[in-house]
Every structure is written in C-alpha cells, then in structure tokens.
Amino acid sequence: MIQRERYLERIKPFIDKPVIKVITGIRRCGKSTFLKLIVNSIVEKGVSPENILLINKDSLEFDRLKTYQQLATYVIEHFGNVTGKKYLFIDEVQEIESWEKAISGFLSDDLADLFISGSNSRMLSSELATYISGRYVEFKMYPLTFSEFLKFRNITEPEKAESEFGLFMKYGGFPGIHHMEYDDEVIDQYVTSIYSTILLKDVVARNNLRDIILLERISQFAANNCGNITSSKKISDFLKSQKVKGSVDTVQNYLSMLSAAFIFHKVARFDIKGKRLLEIHEKYYMGDIGLKHSMLGYKMNDISGHLENIVFLELLTRGYKVSIGKINALEVDFIATRKDQQVYIQVAYLLTDNKTIDREFGVLEKINDNYPKIVLSLDKFLSTDRNGIKWYNLIDFLRTEYI
C-alpha cells in the first residue's frame, strides 16, 4: 500500500485520544485503504491484531449490520474477552441506521479508540449527529494529488512529469485507476462506474429521489460549467429552454445533494475590497477531474478549466480553505487561507503574450495587502516576477510544496 503521508501526519496526534476520528470524502478516494494504513501503524507499535476491529460496510461480511443496535451487539460481543486498549474502525458508517447512537455509546463507555469514515458530508450535520457533537475531529480526504499520482506510478524522474501530467489531467486521481491498464476506454469505464455508484447510492438512495433524469441533467450542466459562475436560476432557465421542469428550489436542493456526496465542491465568492462573502454567483468544481471527463468526454479546449480544478483540489488537500476573489469587476481565481496564512492565486494555461501577462498579473496588482500573490501556468522557462508577484510553473507547483 502507498502511504498517504499528509493524512497520516494529520491524524497521528489524535490516535489514543478520547475523540472520534471521522474521515470524510468522495467514494473511492482511498478512505478504506487509509483506515488499513492506520491499523498497520497501530500494529507496528505492538498492539495485538485481536484488539483491533475493522468493519467495512462495503463488504458482504458485515452486510447484516444494518442498525445501531446490531452494530452495538456485534462490537461488544467481539471485544467481550479482549483485554487492553481496543481500536474500532467502521468504514462507510452512514450505511448503518442511526449509527451515531452506537458510536456515542462506545465513546461514553470508553470501549475503544474510534475511527469512522463516510462518503457524505451530511453525515455530520444530521439531527442524529448531535449525539457526537463536539466529540469528534474531521479529516477530509480527497483523490490523489499529482505528486501522489506520481508515487502510485513510481515516477521519480522530473523530466517525465510533463507527460505524466497529461495522463493525470485525463484520468484524474482515483487510486483505483492504478490497478487498471492505462487505456482511455478502460479508465473511462472505471471512473464512470464510480460516478454511477455515487449518484445512485449517495444521492438518489440517500435522498429518496425519483427524478433521476433531472438529477443527471443538473449534474451534467454543473460539470459543463465547472469553474464558471453558476446559479440555480441559470440552470433552471436552461432546463426550461430544453422543456424540462426544474424549479430554482429543486435545482438548489439537487446541487446541495450532489455537493454533499462530493461530486461537486461549491465555492463562494469573496469581495476583497468589501471584505465579505457574497451570497450569490458561486462556482462549482468537480470532486475529481476524471469525473468530468467520464460525464462529458475529454475536451482539450477546456484545458484552462481543467487546470483550475486541479489547483483547487490541490489547495484543499494541503489544508487550505478556498474562495473565489472579486475586486471591482475583476476576478481572482483563488483566495487560499490556512490558519494565519493567505495567498492569492491566478491560474492560466500559457502566458503567451503581454496582454495575457497583464491580465493575470494586473488583477493581483490591484490587491493592496501584503499576502503572497502568485501566477501559475504551464510555461516552462518564464522568469516573470512583477511587483512582488511570483510566477511558478504549474506542474512544479503541484510536485513541490511552494506554499
């Protein structure tokens, strides 16, 4: 198994602490393997395997555990004769009805050190989640970044990074693709199956939806406009033009469900001058760039949008909160904040002429503060550094922790 060091380092300080460790993220981003990596790290410290229970709700072995009562009975019986510190891992916990009641009881009884994972962000915002409110820490997990993609591919030579990045842009970051033949049709079938599973299990079944066709149309529109300002009204108006019924409220609800399943990430806009979040005209980015290609096909002419999406997910993986910047009538691609750090980022395909350079650097020059400002592009040997604004090659940025 390939180590996901970034996530392991974040969770290690909380192992053996009296809080529930909650790992959330899109299906097939690597949560199950990550739980196994944690198990391995605990065993390496000398803990006996019999003191560790890993329940994977995607496995038929645990299909019978459907309610919190069944879960509680099984876990208590399993640990009945085990002495010493115990560790309980439950993968895809949202598949168990009222799971919070059992988890809360385990914590109160100090039964075991608790680790749970789930593929829906609403698992922590439901009414039942009040049972564990204030007693958990959440770790958000994402598909592979480009640097992780290279590790899975066992690529260490810098000169191969550019060709590998072409594959990454096309295939995306689901770890499972690395068990497949690197063939466009094979990868497309695999990623499409992931999308279908997420749509049916984490959106349709979870929310008892009936109009699946409408859901798919909304999903495709959002994917096709990924990185562009999008509103529920805009989508509703488009649907009407296609003679499809979809009110603004319905569109908003469906977008919320798709975002809860991590198919999309909703990103708010921030007025830099007014120093306030704007309540309208948000953007949506894909939970993995491979999903977009499986839905719409790979379109090279949308490379700027692909690059934005990749940088967006990279920033999330590095632990940044991300918003879109607005300054007067101009737009800053990303404002990334982490603790007391903040950085402004512009993403471009190529800075081919002075007009393009002036556009990308010019918007950042209008921001009157001392936070770092950078421009990313695929240019190889650009030496542009203007008024304190740095330029980095985008591939190098993804391979190296510049920020």
Secondary structure, DSSP 8 states (H G I E B T S, - for coil): ----HHHHHHHGGGTTSSSEEEEE--TTSSHHHHHHHHHHHHHHTT--GGGEEEEETTSGGGTT--BHHHHHHHHHHHTTT--S--EEEEETGGGSBTHHHHHHHHHHTT-SEEEEEES-GGGGTSGGGGGSTTSEEEEE--S--HHHHHHHTT---GGGHHHHHHHHHHH-S-GGGGGS-S-HHHHHHHHHHHHHHIIIIIIIIHHT---HHHHHHHHHHHHHTTTSEE-HHHHHHHHHHTT----HHHHHHHHHHHHHTTSEEEEEEEETTTTEEEEEEEEEEESSHHHHHHHH---GGGHHHHHHHHHHHHHHHTT-EEEEEEETTEEEEEEEEETTEEEEEEE-S---SHHHHHHHHHHHHT--S-S-EEEEES-SS---EETTEEEEEHHHHHHTT--
